[in-house]
């Protein structure tokens, strides 16, 4: 795509969840990151892996680097294995790419995709899903992503997606249409012609100016009434959509919390020798 071409606008859509181990961070990449002992070293490896060399001059690249770094740091603090870290990193990366693929609102699509990705790595059902994360891992991952990425969802959308402008053309019954702009508007008149017009056509100029002022006043009143009515309609529509979105997101979060709570209760009721957190720790390096 050429730089002067407008970006292609994609409508919000659902994505199918797949297993993400080693999708973005390979075994060698994770070994290199595991050997890092400081934040600068981790960021250096991420810059090398994802070609983020312009992070000092490009705001988008800088924000992306911070997102990747804090994802790795959370996995380290949670004592995830290399496999778990690679999968969790790719899960958050998939959510970010889904968020910024369209400038339109798609928080519901992203949240459904996130929930499907997490469950795809928490339930043993090969080849469709694996039990890489136990119920406690699912709980802390969900809390982290909701409190960090989804809390700043609009910020990522604003930074990484193009601005969409809506141009409306409305026609009201019983009102004359808005006149098309004249081609002569905006033309520069030479000084010599200005002097001739001032000398010969003073009276006609005054009459023309008076007529133009009257027309402008009438058009201003018409546009003000139309703009006020349009503003009211848009405000009512936005308030209704925001209310529905808030109720939907809150319901999804509660449903996810209930699912996680049931899994945690089931894991706690299971003997330590057959499953639970103790057996899961044996998988981690």
Protein Blocks (a to p, Z undefined) as FASTA:
>chain_A
ZZklccddddddddddddfehklmcfklmmmmmmpcbfklmmmmmmmmnopakmmmmmkl
mmmmmmmmmmmmmmmmnopafklmmmmmmmmmmmmmmmmmpcbdcklmmmmmmmmmmmmm
mcccdfkbccfbcfklmmmmmmmmmmmmmmmmmmmmmmmpccdddddddddehiacdddd
dfkgoiacdfklmmmmmmmmmmmmmmmmmmmmmmmmmmmmmmmmmmmmmmmmmmmmmmmm
mmmmmmmmmmmmmmmmmmmmmmmmmmmmpcfklgcjklmmmmpZZ
